[in-house]
Amino acid sequence: MKRWLLVIMAFVATLPAVFAVATGAHLDVTNPEIGAIIFGLAVLGSAFLLSWACEVAQLDIPAALALSVLALVAVLPEYAVDFNLTYQAATKPEYQELAVANMIGANRMIVGLAWPLIIFLFWARFRKRGVTLEKGQRVEIGYLGLAGLYSLIIPIKGHIDMVDVVVLVGLFILYTVRITRQAVEEPHLIGPAEVIGQLSKRARWAVVGFMLVFAAAVIFVSAHPFSESLIHLGKNLGISEVFMVQWFAPISSEAPEIVVCVLFTLRGLASAGLGALVASKVNQWTLLVGTLPLVFSLGSGRLRGLPFSNDPTGLPLNGDQVGAMFVTSGQTLLAVAIMINLTAHVWEAALLFGLFVAQFFFPEHFLFIPIDAHYVFGIIYIVLAVILFFRVSIHDHLGIIKTMFDFKKQPSVAVVGHGATVDLETVPEVKAVEAAAKSKGQHIPSGQ
């Protein structure tokens, strides 16, 4: 009953926003403080509903569809907010900075805050000084590394254009095709997703279908007033609208996924929790970044950013955004360098978290150096990434490359999140059952 109560609470959290939209109350302008809370809760509640529905849906749909389409549906809240800002940026230049800021904030929060949180919790709960990913997750690490390297070109160009669309979306497609080659067994459900999964198949379809449609509709109608409420609230409080959109908007959209990963970690499945966050980072740093120019073009009514055209600039970046993009690319490369041997230690988590927090103390210049602090931190990230990159053996590097482009069918795995997987033979519960069976002279086939 407690788990059903969580589902009801998530549903109830969306109702004030639904009522506000239905009655035409423009809280984002008239009362942005209330609007930010109401529409923020709507996005948060809908994100939880989507998260649980996507996990349960993997019981009844083909593996390939589960690992591709559902991975996109699960991150709909973040995409909806950013796409709304980008669409408006096409006709309102002041929104261009906000669109890029929201994307950058979400990406930096995942690596600088969520990744270390999982590692710290695992250490605090089980006294393990590191989290080890499964070998199959070399796929995520490899494609994230390629995207991170390519993204260094974007701040040099000063805009995100159609070439970036082709490269980054192409990487996402290749990544999706690769992970769909993994044989997927029944997902490992916890919390509300587990209790929904225990329903009969017909009832499960009805509940999951309603949750997906309802949550998606609420996000669609809430994304615009939520972002507008944050912008007006920032103006009223004398806080930069960029700061509000960059750091407060991602809290609602990213929280559900982080909560699910925390629950996995507290149950001893830290590799599953961290792996899901790595998969989320790949998704956002390829597909989200790569589709922004398309949304920008849609808002302007014409294709922008085409090579050799009269308007080749696509979605422009101002001086501050160029630096922010550079530091985010550097952070991505450091994250890849840390995970390239599939193990992240507590000290490495402290490094990611420390660098993330330190940037709030240097919003403009770094100490007394008359240079944008973004570039200083970006260089620090890249230098550390190069150092950590060469600490591992050539075997680890070759293992990443081989796994990325190995499109043969893979051994059985269990789905544990939005596209993240874990080798069944390494899950503690599975190993315990197999050990007990062997002691009784029984045999359990792999993956059951």
N, C-alpha and C positions, 0 to 999 in steps of 0.2 A: 504493500500500500504506500509506503514511503516513497518508492521510486515512481509510482503513478502520480504522487503529489508533486514531484518535481516537474513532470510533464505538464500538469495543470498549472503550476506556478509560471512556467515558461509561456504557456498560452495566455494566461491572465495578464502577463506583463505587456502583451501586445495590444490589448483591448483599448487602453486610453488613446493610443495613437490612431487606431482604427476609428474610434469615435471622433477624434479631432479632425481627421481627414473627411469623414462622412458628413460632418456638420459644417465644413468649410472654415474652421477656426485656423487662422494663420498665426499660430503660436510662434513660428520661427521669426516673425517680425514684431508682433505685438507683445509677446512675452517669451523672449528667447531662453530665459532661465528654465522656465517650465517646459518649453519645447525641446531643449537639449536633453532634459531628463526623460520626458515621455517618449520621444522618438529614439533616443539612445537605448532605453529599455526595450522598445519594440524591436530594434535591430538585434539587441542582445538575446531577447527571448526567441526571436525567429532563428537566430544562428544556432541556439541550442536545439530547437526543433529540427532544423535541417541536419545538424550533426547526428542526432539519434536516428532520424529517419534514414539517412544515408547508410549508417552502419547496419541497420536491420534489413534494408533493401538488398544487401549483398547476400542474404539467405536465398533469395528467389530469382535473381537475374544472372545472366552469364557473367563469368569472371571478367572477361575483357570489358564488358560494359561497366561493371562495377568499378574497375580500376581507372576508367577514363571519364565517363560521363559523371559518375557520382563524385569523383574528385573535384570536378568543376562546380557541381551544385553545392558542395560543402563549403566552398570559399566564396559563394555568391554574395554574402554581406560585404566583404571587402571590395569585391569587384563593383558592386552596385554603387557604393559611395564614391569610389574613385571615377567610375564611368560617368556618374552624374556631374562631377566637377569638371571632368575633361570635356564633356559635351557642351557645357556652358562656356568653357574656356575658348571655344571656337568663335564665339560672338562677343565675349566679355573678356578682354585681355587680362583683367585683374584676377581672373580665375585660373590662369595658366600656372601661376606659382602654387596655387592651392592644390591643383590636380597632381602635380609632381610631388609636392610635399606629403600628401596622403600616402602615395605609393611608397615613397622613401621611408616614411615613418613606420609603416607596417613591416617592411622588410628588415629595417634595423632593429625593431622591437623583437621580432622572432629570434634573430641570432644573438642580440645583445642582452636580452632579458629572458626569453622563454627557454632557449637552450641551456643557459647556466642554471636556471631554476630546476630543471629536470635533474641535472647532475648533482646539484647541491642537495636536493631532496633525497636522492638515492644514497648519497653519502651519509646524510643525517639519519636516515631510517635504517639502512643496512650496513653502514660503515664500509661501504665499497668506495674506493678512491677513484673509480672511473666507470664509465658506461661503454660497453662494447656493442656495436651494431652487428647485424647479421651480414654474412658475406654477400648476400643478394643485394644489399643496400649500397654496394659499390656503384650500382647503376645511378642512384640519386647523386652520390658524391661526384661521379664523373661528369654528368650533365650539368650539375651546378658549377663545377669548375670551368667547363667550356663557356657557360653563360657569364660567369664572373669575369673571365678573361676578355670576352668580347665586349662586355659592358664598359670596359675602360675606354673604348673608342667613343662612346656617347658623350662624355664630358669634353672630349677633344673637339668633336663636331659642334657641340653646343645646342643640339636638338635631337629629338627622337623621330626618325623618318621611316619611310616604307622599306628601306634596306634593313633597318632594325626589325621591322615586322617579319620580313622573310627569314632572317637569321634566327631570331628568338622564338617565333612561333614554329619555325622549322625544327628547332631543337626540342621544343615541347612535343611536337608530333612524333619525332624520332624516339624521344623518351617514353611517350605513351605506348607506342608500338612495342618497345622493348619490354615494358613492365607487363603488358598483356600476354607476353609469352610465358609468364610465370603461372604455373598451375595453382589455382586458388581453391582452398578448401573452405569449410564453414568458418565464418568470422568468429573471433573471440570477443563476445559482447560483455559489457559491464554496465551497471547502473540502470537507468531507464531503458536503454537499448536492449538490455537483457530481458527485462520483463515484457517488453513489446514483442521481442522475438519468440517468446513462449506462447503467444497466441496461436490459434489455428491459422492455417495459411490464408483463408478467405478474410478473416478478421484482421490479420496482419497487413494484408494488401490494402484494406480499407483505411486502417489507421495510418499507415505509412504514406499512402496516396494523399490523404487529407493533410497530413503534416507538411508534406513537400509543397503542395499547391498553396496551402494557407500561408506558410512561412515565406514562400517566394513572393506571394502577392503583398504581404505586409512589408517586406523589404523593398519591393518596387515602389510602394507609395510613401515609404518612410525615408528613403535615402536622400531625397532632395530636401525636405524640411529639416532633417537631422543635420545635414551639412550647413544649411542656411542658419539654423539655430546656433551652431557653434561659431559661425562667422559673426553674427550679430552679438552674441554673448561676449566674444572677444573684444569687439568694439566698445560695448558697454562697460567692460571691466578694464579697458585700457591694455588688454593683452593682444599680442600679435595674432591676427587671424590664421596666419601660417602655422604658428605654434599650436593653436587649438586644433586645427585640422590634422596636423602632422602627428600629434601625440595623443589627443583625446579620442578622435574618431576611431583609430585602430583598436582601442581598448574594447569597444563593444563588439567589433567584428572578429577579433582574434581570441577573445576570452573563452568561448566555448571549446575551441580546439585545444587551447592550453589546459583547460580544466580536465578534459578527457585524458590528455597525456599525463597530467599530474596523477590522476587516478590509476592509470596503468603503472606508473612509477611506484606509487605507494603499495601496489600489489606485487612488487618485485619484477615487473616487466618494464624496466627503464629503457631497454633497447627498443621496445615497441613504442614507448612514448616519445623518445628522442627521434626515432625513425620517422614517425608521423610528422614531426615538426620539420625534419629535413625535407620530406616530400612536399610539405607545404611551401617551404622556401623555394624549391625548384619550380613549383607551380607559379608562384608569384614573380620570380625573377626571370621567367621566360614568357609565359602567356600574358600575365598582367602588364608587364612593361611593353611587351611586343604588340599588344592590341590597343594601347593608348592612342597611337597615331590614327588608327582606323576610326575610333570613336571621335577623335578631334576632327577628322575629315567629314564624318557623318554630321557633326554639329554645324560645320561650315557650309555644307551642301555641295562640296566638291572634294576631289581627291587632292590631298596636300602631301608634300614630301616625296613625290615621285622623282626618281633620278632623271637628271637632264631636263627637268621641266622649268617653267618660269617661276614656280613656287616650290623649291626643293627642300625647304627648311623643316616641314612637318611641325611637330609640337615643340616650340622653342623653349630653351632654358635660359633664365637670366643668370647673372654672375653668381648669386648665392646658390641657385639650384645646381649649377655646374659643380661647385664645390661639394654640395650635398650628395650629388650623384657619384662623385669621385670617392668620397669617404665610404659610401655604401658599397661600391664595387670593391674597395679595399677590404672592408669588413667581410664581404662574401668570400674573397680569396683566402683570408685568414681562417675563416670557418672551414673551408675545404681543406686547407693545409693541416688543420687540427684533426679532421676526421678521415684523412686519407689512409691512415692505418686502422680505421674503423674503431678507434678507441679515443674517448675524450675524458681526460682526467680532471680532477677538481681544480688544479692550478690553471689548467687551460680555460675552464669555465670562469674562474676568477679573472683571468686575463680578458676574456670577451666582455664580461660584466663591467670590469673596471674601466676599460676603454670606452664603453658605451656611456657610463655614468659621467666620466670625466668630461665628455663633450658638452654637458650642460653647464659646466663651470667656465667654459670658454666659447660663448656663443658667437663671438666675433673674431678677436685676435688671440693668438696663443701667447700667453704671458706678455712680454714686452716686445714681441716680434711683430712688426707691422705687416702681417700676412694673414689671410683668412685661415682660421683654425681648422677648417675642413681639410685643407691641403696638408697641414701638418699631421693631423690624425690619419688621413688617407695614406700618407707616406709611411707612417708608423705601422699601419696595418699591412701594407705591402711588404715592407722590410721583414717584419715578423713572419709573414706568410712564406717568403723565400727561405728564411732560416729554417722554419719547420718543414718546409717542403723537402729540403735536402737531408733532413734527419732520418727519413725512412729509407728503407732499402729499395732497390730497383724492382724487386719482386712485388712490392705494394703498388708501385706505379703501373707496372705491367698488368697486375691483377685488376686494377680499375679499368684500364683500357680494354682488356679482354672481356670483362663482364659487361661493359657498356654496349659492345657490338656483338654479343653472343645472343642471337635471336632464336636459338633452339629452345625447345620446351624445357622448363626448369622443374626441379623437384617440388613436392607439395609444400605449400606454405599456408599460413593462416592470415587472413586480413585482420588488422588490428586498428585501423584508422582510415583516414581519407586517402587511400591509395598506398599506405605503408604496409609492409608485410613482415612476417617473422617466420623463420624456419621452425617448423613444428617440433623437430627433434631437440631444439634448444630451449623450448618453453619449460620451465620448472615443473608445472603440473603434469605435462605430458611425460616427462622423464620419470616422475615419481610413479605414475600409473604403469609405465613400462617396466620399471624396476620391480614393482609389486607383482606384476604378471609373471615376470621371469622367475621370481622366487617360488611361484606356485606351479612352475612348469608350463605356463601358458605362453601364447605368442600373440602379439598385437601387430597387425600390419602397419607399416609406416603411413602416417597421416591420419590415423583413426583415433 
